[in-house]
Amino acid sequence: MSESPDRPPLPPDDNPWRAAGLISAIGVDLGITLGLGWWIGSYYDQHQGTRYGYLVGLLVGLAAGIGTVIALIRKYTGAGRK
């Protein structure tokens, strides 16, 4: 049996595990920010007697999630480095 040639390691940008980690982090990040926004909005609704605080909380959570996802992607791709 002939030995298979050793493959060189993948460059950091082509590592599939790193890409999978990024996708997982994006999903968790959006889930946490949306859930936290909803929870804070619902809490506000209960204590102030409003009806749409949860919706405002969701929108604020979505905006925060988008901001953090952009930061994650920039860190992953190395954008902004000089």
N, CA, C and O atoms as a printed pandas DataFrame, in Angstrom:
     atom_number atom_name residue_name chain_id  residue_number  x_coord  y_coord  z_coord
0              1         N          MET        A               1    0.829   -1.174    0.000
1              2        CA          MET        A               1    0.000    0.000    0.000
2              3         C          MET        A               1    0.871    1.234    0.000
3              4         O          MET        A               1    1.826    1.344    0.769
4              5         N          SER        A               2    0.537    2.128   -0.846
5              6        CA          SER        A               2    1.319    3.365   -0.880
6              7         C          SER        A               2    0.733    4.358    0.123
7              8         O          SER        A               2   -0.472    4.408    0.368
8              9         N          GLU        A               3    1.620    5.116    0.669
9             10        CA          GLU        A               3    1.185    6.124    1.628
10            11         C          GLU        A               3    0.616    7.315    0.884
11            12         O          GLU        A               3    1.145    7.734   -0.145
12            13         N          SER        A               4   -0.462    7.852    1.414
13            14        CA          SER        A               4   -1.030    9.048    0.783
14            15         C          SER        A               4   -0.160   10.241    1.144
15            16         O          SER        A               4    0.320   10.345    2.273
16            17         N          PRO        A               5    0.039   11.126    0.206
17            18        CA          PRO        A               5    0.875   12.296    0.501
18            19         C          PRO        A               5    0.190   13.180    1.545
19            20         O          PRO        A               5   -1.031   13.338    1.561
20            21         N          ASP        A               6    1.013   13.738    2.400
21            22        CA          ASP        A               6    0.470   14.642    3.417
22            23         C          ASP        A               6    0.011   15.934    2.744
23            24         O          ASP        A               6    0.711   16.528    1.923
24            25         N          ARG        A               7   -1.149   16.322    3.116
25            26        CA          ARG        A               7   -1.674   17.582    2.570
26            27         C          ARG        A               7   -1.210   18.726    3.449
27            28         O          ARG        A               7   -1.162   18.591    4.671
28            29         N          PRO        A               8   -0.874   19.832    2.849
29            30        CA          PRO        A               8   -0.490   20.983    3.675
30            31         C          PRO        A               8   -1.710   21.513    4.411
31            32         O          PRO        A               8   -2.832   21.387    3.920
32            33         N          PRO        A               9   -1.506   22.100    5.574
33            34        CA          PRO        A               9   -2.657   22.639    6.305
34            35         C          PRO        A               9   -3.322   23.767    5.521
35            36         O          PRO        A               9   -2.676   24.501    4.772
36            37         N          LEU        A              10   -4.617   23.877    5.719
37            38        CA          LEU        A              10   -5.363   24.934    5.046
38            39         C          LEU        A              10   -4.965   26.293    5.594
39            40         O          LEU        A              10   -4.693   26.426    6.787
40            41         N          PRO        A              11   -4.927   27.301    4.737
41            42        CA          PRO        A              11   -4.701   28.650    5.258
42            43         C          PRO        A              11   -5.825   29.029    6.216
43            44         O          PRO        A              11   -6.922   28.483    6.102
44            45         N          PRO        A              12   -5.593   29.941    7.156
45            46        CA          PRO        A              12   -6.626   30.277    8.150
46            47         C          PRO        A              12   -7.947   30.707    7.537
47            48         O          PRO        A              12   -9.004   30.443    8.111
48            49         N          ASP        A              13   -7.910   31.362    6.385
49            50        CA          ASP        A              13   -9.159   31.839    5.781
50            51         C          ASP        A              13   -9.947   30.713    5.126
51            52         O          ASP        A              13  -11.149   30.860    4.909
52            53         N          ASP        A              14   -9.312   29.607    4.807
53            54        CA          ASP        A              14   -9.993   28.501    4.139
54            55         C          ASP        A              14  -10.359   27.372    5.095
55            56         O          ASP        A              14  -10.782   26.306    4.649
56            57         N          ASN        A              15  -10.209   27.580    6.370
57            58        CA          ASN        A              15  -10.503   26.547    7.351
58            59         C          ASN        A              15  -12.021   26.408    7.509
59            60         O          ASN        A              15  -12.686   27.349    7.943
60            61         N          PRO        A              16  -12.564   25.253    7.162
61            62        CA          PRO        A              16  -14.026   25.096    7.248
62            63         C          PRO        A              16  -14.551   25.150    8.680
63            64         O          PRO        A              16  -15.690   25.564    8.897
64            65         N          TRP        A              17  -13.759   24.747    9.647
65            66        CA          TRP        A              17  -14.197   24.805   11.039
66            67         C          TRP        A              17  -14.320   26.246   11.507
67            68         O          TRP        A              17  -15.212   26.583   12.285
68            69         N          ARG        A              18  -13.429   27.080   11.032
69            70        CA          ARG        A              18  -13.502   28.502   11.398
70            71         C          ARG        A              18  -14.761   29.133   10.798
71            72         O          ARG        A              18  -15.431   29.935   11.450
72            73         N          ALA        A              19  -15.076   28.768    9.556
73            74        CA          ALA        A              19  -16.291   29.275    8.915
74            75         C          ALA        A              19  -17.539   28.764    9.637
75            76         O          ALA        A              19  -18.503   29.508    9.819
76            77         N          ALA        A              20  -17.519   27.495   10.048
77            78        CA          ALA        A              20  -18.662   26.944   10.789
78            79         C          ALA        A              20  -18.816   27.652   12.132
79            80         O          ALA        A              20  -19.934   27.899   12.584
80            81         N          GLY        A              21  -17.705   27.974   12.758
81            82        CA          GLY        A              21  -17.750   28.717   14.009
82            83         C          GLY        A              21  -18.351   30.090   13.835
83            84         O          GLY        A              21  -19.112   30.554   14.684
84            85         N          LEU        A              22  -18.012   30.747   12.731
85            86        CA          LEU        A              22  -18.573   32.065   12.453
86            87         C          LEU        A              22  -20.084   31.979   12.260
87            88         O          LEU        A              22  -20.826   32.790   12.814
88            89         N          ILE        A              23  -20.535   31.020   11.491
89            90        CA          ILE        A              23  -21.973   30.866   11.243
90            91         C          ILE        A              23  -22.701   30.560   12.548
91            92         O          ILE        A              23  -23.790   31.083   12.787
92            93         N          SER        A              24  -22.115   29.727   13.383
93            94        CA          SER        A              24  -22.729   29.416   14.675
94            95         C          SER        A              24  -22.792   30.653   15.564
95            96         O          SER        A              24  -23.798   30.907   16.226
96            97         N          ALA        A              25  -21.710   31.411   15.567
97            98        CA          ALA        A              25  -21.673   32.626   16.388
98            99         C          ALA        A              25  -22.711   33.636   15.917
99           100         O          ALA        A              25  -23.322   34.323   16.736
100          101         N          ILE        A              26  -22.915   33.732   14.615
101          102        CA          ILE        A              26  -23.930   34.653   14.086
102          103         C          ILE        A              26  -25.322   34.222   14.557
103          104         O          ILE        A              26  -26.114   35.054   14.998
104          105         N          GLY        A              27  -25.614   32.939   14.464
105          106        CA          GLY        A              27  -26.924   32.446   14.900
106          107         C          GLY        A              27  -27.171   32.657   16.385
107          108         O          GLY        A              27  -28.247   33.098   16.789
108          109         N          VAL        A              28  -26.175   32.343   17.189
109          110        CA          VAL        A              28  -26.311   32.524   18.636
110          111         C          VAL        A              28  -26.449   34.000   18.973
111          112         O          VAL        A              28  -27.265   34.381   19.813
112          113         N          ASP        A              29  -25.649   34.827   18.315
113          114        CA          ASP        A              29  -25.676   36.262   18.576
114          115         C          ASP        A              29  -27.053   36.855   18.264
115          116         O          ASP        A              29  -27.617   37.590   19.074
116          117         N          LEU        A              30  -27.581   36.532   17.096
117          118        CA          LEU        A              30  -28.908   37.054   16.738
118          119         C          LEU        A              30  -29.983   36.517   17.682
119          120         O          LEU        A              30  -30.890   37.252   18.072
120          121         N          GLY        A              31  -29.887   35.257   18.045
121          122        CA          GLY        A              31  -30.873   34.683   18.967
122          123         C          GLY        A              31  -30.855   35.362   20.324
123          124         O          GLY        A              31  -31.906   35.660   20.891
124          125         N          ILE        A              32  -29.664   35.606   20.842
125          126        CA          ILE        A              32  -29.552   36.237   22.161
126          127         C          ILE        A              32  -30.020   37.686   22.120
127          128         O          ILE        A              32  -30.767   38.116   22.999
128          129         N          THR        A              33  -29.595   38.442   21.117
129          130        CA          THR        A              33  -29.993   39.859   21.077
130          131         C          THR        A              33  -31.494   40.015   20.843
131          132         O          THR        A              33  -32.125   40.886   21.442
132          133         N          LEU        A              34  -32.069   39.184   19.980
133          134        CA          LEU        A              34  -33.522   39.259   19.768
134          135         C          LEU        A              34  -34.285   38.826   21.021
135          136         O          LEU        A              34  -35.260   39.469   21.411
136          137         N          GLY        A              35  -33.842   37.745   21.646
137          138        CA          GLY        A              35  -34.499   37.279   22.862
138          139         C          GLY        A              35  -34.398   38.281   23.996
139          140         O          GLY        A              35  -35.368   38.508   24.718
140          141         N          LEU        A              36  -33.236   38.874   24.152
141          142        CA          LEU        A              36  -33.045   39.868   25.203
142          143         C          LEU        A              36  -33.889   41.121   24.931
143          144         O          LEU        A              36  -34.470   41.693   25.854
144          145         N          GLY        A              37  -33.953   41.540   23.680
145          146        CA          GLY        A              37  -34.794   42.689   23.326
146          147         C          GLY        A              37  -36.263   42.419   23.596
147          148         O          GLY        A              37  -36.974   43.272   24.128
148          149         N          TRP        A              38  -36.717   41.217   23.224
149          150        CA          TRP        A              38  -38.114   40.850   23.489
150          151         C          TRP        A              38  -38.382   40.824   24.988
151          152         O          TRP        A              38  -39.401   41.339   25.448
152          153         N          TRP        A              39  -37.466   40.225   25.753
153          154        CA          TRP        A              39  -37.659   40.108   27.191
154          155         C          TRP        A              39  -37.714   41.480   27.856
155          156         O          TRP        A              39  -38.579   41.723   28.697
156          157         N          ILE        A              40  -36.814   42.365   27.495
157          158        CA          ILE        A              40  -36.821   43.714   28.075
158          159         C          ILE        A              40  -38.091   44.458   27.682
159          160         O          ILE        A              40  -38.676   45.159   28.507
160          161         N          GLY        A              41  -38.525   44.313   26.424
161          162        CA          GLY        A              41  -39.759   44.955   25.984
162          163         C          GLY        A              41  -40.980   44.404   26.702
163          164         O          GLY        A              41  -41.880   45.164   27.063
164          165         N          SER        A              42  -41.025   43.101   26.912
165          166        CA          SER        A              42  -42.140   42.492   27.645
166          167         C          SER        A              42  -42.154   42.940   29.104
167          168         O          SER        A              42  -43.214   43.195   29.675
168          169         N          TYR        A              43  -40.985   43.031   29.689
169          170        CA          TYR        A              43  -40.868   43.514   31.062
170          171         C          TYR        A              43  -41.393   44.948   31.157
171          172         O          TYR        A              43  -42.111   45.300   32.093
172          173         N          TYR        A              44  -41.026   45.752   30.187
173          174        CA          TYR        A              44  -41.503   47.135   30.145
174          175         C          TYR        A              44  -43.028   47.164   30.000
175          176         O          TYR        A              44  -43.701   47.957   30.659
176          177         N          ASP        A              45  -43.564   46.305   29.144
177          178        CA          ASP        A              45  -45.014   46.229   28.964
178          179         C          ASP        A              45  -45.730   45.889   30.268
179          180         O          ASP        A              45  -46.744   46.504   30.600
180          181         N          GLN        A              46  -45.216   44.932   30.993
181          182        CA          GLN        A              46  -45.861   44.508   32.237
182          183         C          GLN        A              46  -45.872   45.618   33.279
183          184         O          GLN        A              46  -46.855   45.788   34.000
184          185         N          HIS        A              47  -44.802   46.358   33.359
185          186        CA          HIS        A              47  -44.694   47.363   34.415
186          187         C          HIS        A              47  -45.257   48.728   34.029
187          188         O          HIS        A              47  -45.560   49.536   34.908
188          189         N          GLN        A              48  -45.400   48.997   32.750
189          190        CA          GLN        A              48  -45.928   50.283   32.328
190          191         C          GLN        A              48  -47.334   50.187   31.738
191          192         O          GLN        A              48  -47.973   51.209   31.486
192          193         N          GLY        A              49  -47.806   48.990   31.522
193          194        CA          GLY        A              49  -49.157   48.800   31.008
194          195         C          GLY        A              49  -49.281   49.086   29.519
195          196         O          GLY        A              49  -50.377   49.364   29.033
196          197         N          THR        A              50  -48.181   49.023   28.795
197          198        CA          THR        A              50  -48.224   49.263   27.352
198          199         C          THR        A              50  -48.474   47.949   26.627
199          200         O          THR        A              50  -48.494   46.882   27.241
200          201         N          ARG        A              51  -48.662   48.039   25.318
201          202        CA          ARG        A              51  -48.959   46.839   24.539
202          203         C          ARG        A              51  -47.902   46.526   23.489
203          204         O          ARG        A              51  -47.845   45.396   23.006
204          205         N          TYR        A              52  -47.071   47.485   23.124
205          206        CA          TYR        A              52  -46.148   47.269   22.012
206          207         C          TYR        A              52  -44.682   47.405   22.404
207          208         O          TYR        A              52  -43.825   47.547   21.531
208          209         N          GLY        A              53  -44.386   47.367   23.658
209          210        CA          GLY        A              53  -42.992   47.454   24.108
210          211         C          GLY        A              53  -42.169   46.270   23.645
211          212         O          GLY        A              53  -40.984   46.414   23.344
212          213         N          TYR        A              54  -42.786   45.103   23.585
213          214        CA          TYR        A              54  -42.060   43.919   23.122
214          215         C          TYR        A              54  -41.610   44.083   21.680
215          216         O          TYR        A              54  -40.530   43.626   21.304
216          217         N          LEU        A              55  -42.445   44.741   20.868
217          218        CA          LEU        A              55  -42.102   44.953   19.467
218          219         C          LEU        A              55  -40.929   45.921   19.333
219          220         O          LEU        A              55  -40.022   45.710   18.529
220          221         N          VAL        A              56  -40.963   46.974   20.125
221          222        CA          VAL        A              56  -39.845   47.920   20.137
222          223         C          VAL        A              56  -38.585   47.207   20.618
223          224         O          VAL        A              56  -37.502   47.413   20.071
224          225         N          GLY        A              57  -38.729   46.373   21.634
225          226        CA          GLY        A              57  -37.593   45.598   22.127
226          227         C          GLY        A              57  -37.024   44.675   21.067
227          228         O          GLY        A              57  -35.806   44.545   20.949
228          229         N          LEU        A              58  -37.887   44.034   20.294
229          230        CA          LEU        A              58  -37.422   43.179   19.207
230          231         C          LEU        A              58  -36.653   43.972   18.164
231          232         O          LEU        A              58  -35.608   43.527   17.689
232          233         N          LEU        A              59  -37.166   45.147   17.806
233          234        CA          LEU        A              59  -36.484   45.969   16.799
234          235         C          LEU        A              59  -35.130   46.468   17.295
235          236         O          LEU        A              59  -34.156   46.491   16.543
236          237         N          VAL        A              60  -35.077   46.863   18.558
237          238        CA          VAL        A              60  -33.797   47.291   19.130
238          239         C          VAL        A              60  -32.844   46.100   19.211
239          240         O          VAL        A              60  -31.654   46.242   18.928
240          241         N          GLY        A              61  -33.348   44.941   19.589
241          242        CA          GLY        A              61  -32.524   43.736   19.622
242          243         C          GLY        A              61  -32.017   43.350   18.245
243          244         O          GLY        A              61  -30.874   42.917   18.100
244          245         N          LEU        A              62  -32.859   43.505   17.232
245          246        CA          LEU        A              62  -32.444   43.215   15.862
246          247         C          LEU        A              62  -31.341   44.167   15.414
247          248         O          LEU        A              62  -30.361   43.748   14.799
248          249         N          ALA        A              63  -31.507   45.450   15.727
249          250        CA          ALA        A              63  -30.479   46.428   15.358
250          251         C          ALA        A              63  -29.160   46.119   16.069
251          252         O          ALA        A              63  -28.092   46.198   15.462
252          253         N          ALA        A              64  -29.235   45.773   17.336
253          254        CA          ALA        A              64  -28.022   45.418   18.075
254          255         C          ALA        A              64  -27.400   44.149   17.510
255          256         O          ALA        A              64  -26.179   44.050   17.393
256          257         N          GLY        A              65  -28.234   43.189   17.161
257          258        CA          GLY        A              65  -27.733   41.953   16.574
258          259         C          GLY        A              65  -27.049   42.171   15.245
259          260         O          GLY        A              65  -26.000   41.583   14.982
260          261         N          ILE        A              66  -27.627   43.010   14.402
261          262        CA          ILE        A              66  -27.011   43.309   13.113
262          263         C          ILE        A              66  -25.666   43.988   13.312
263          264         O          ILE        A              66  -24.702   43.686   12.609
264          265         N          GLY        A              67  -25.603   44.905   14.269
265          266        CA          GLY        A              67  -24.333   45.576   14.552
266          267         C          GLY        A              67  -23.255   44.612   15.017
267          268         O          GLY        A              67  -22.109   44.702   14.576
268          269         N          THR        A              68  -23.609   43.697   15.898
269          270        CA          THR        A              68  -22.613   42.753   16.387
270          271         C          THR        A              68  -22.238   41.720   15.325
271          272         O          THR        A              68  -21.100   41.252   15.296
272          273         N          VAL        A              69  -23.179   41.361   14.458
273          274        CA          VAL        A              69  -22.863   40.440   13.369
274          275         C          VAL        A              69  -21.884   41.106   12.396
275          276         O          VAL        A              69  -20.949   40.462   11.920
276          277         N          ILE        A              70  -22.095   42.374   12.106
277          278        CA          ILE        A              70  -21.158   43.089   11.237
278          279         C          ILE        A              70  -19.769   43.108   11.863
279          280         O          ILE        A              70  -18.769   42.920   11.170
280          281         N          ALA        A              71  -19.704   43.334   13.165
281          282        CA          ALA        A              71  -18.411   43.331   13.849
282          283         C          ALA        A              71  -17.761   41.941   13.789
283          284         O          ALA        A              71  -16.551   41.836   13.587
284          285         N          LEU        A              72  -18.549   40.881   13.962
285          286        CA          LEU        A              72  -18.009   39.519   13.864
286          287         C          LEU        A              72  -17.451   39.233   12.478
287          288         O          LEU        A              72  -16.366   38.667   12.342
288          289         N          ILE        A              73  -18.192   39.624   11.460
289          290        CA          ILE        A              73  -17.754   39.370   10.092
290          291         C          ILE        A              73  -16.494   40.161    9.777
291          292         O          ILE        A              73  -15.584   39.644    9.128
292          293         N          ARG        A              74  -16.431   41.402   10.227
293          294        CA          ARG        A              74  -15.217   42.194   10.008
294          295         C          ARG        A              74  -14.014   41.574   10.700
295          296         O          ARG        A              74  -12.914   41.557   10.147
296          297         N          LYS        A              75  -14.221   41.065   11.905
297          298        CA          LYS        A              75  -13.123   40.421   12.619
298          299         C          LYS        A              75  -12.697   39.145   11.906
299          300         O          LYS        A              75  -11.504   38.859   11.804
300          301         N          TYR        A              76  -13.659   38.383   11.415
301          302        CA          TYR        A              76  -13.358   37.129   10.719
302          303         C          TYR        A              76  -12.602   37.380    9.426
303          304         O          TYR        A              76  -11.623   36.693    9.134
304          305         N          THR        A              77  -13.046   38.354    8.651
305          306        CA          THR        A              77  -12.429   38.608    7.347
306          307         C          THR        A              77  -11.184   39.464    7.446
307          308         O          THR        A              77  -10.410   39.539    6.492
308          309         N          GLY        A              78  -10.978   40.108    8.573
309          310        CA          GLY        A              78   -9.812   40.968    8.724
310          311         C          GLY        A              78  -10.018   42.332    8.122
311          312         O          GLY        A              78   -9.057   43.083    7.954
312          313         N          ALA        A              79  -11.251   42.673    7.791
313          314        CA          ALA        A              79  -11.543   43.986    7.216
314          315         C          ALA        A              79  -11.251   45.067    8.251
315          316         O          ALA        A              79  -11.522   44.893    9.439
316          317         N          GLY        A              80  -10.715   46.145    7.805
317          318        CA          GLY        A              80  -10.413   47.252    8.692
318          319         C          GLY        A              80   -8.994   47.203    9.238
319          320         O          GLY        A              80   -8.547   48.141    9.899
320          321         N          ARG        A              81   -8.281   46.109    8.965
321          322        CA          ARG        A              81   -6.892   46.030    9.405
322          323         C          ARG        A              81   -6.009   46.714    8.381
323          324         O          ARG        A              81   -6.271   46.677    7.179
324          325         N          LYS        A              82   -4.976   47.327    8.875
325          326        CA          LYS        A              82   -4.065   48.017    7.954
326          327         C          LYS        A              82   -2.721   47.343    7.937
327          328         O          LYS        A              82   -1.820   47.780    7.221
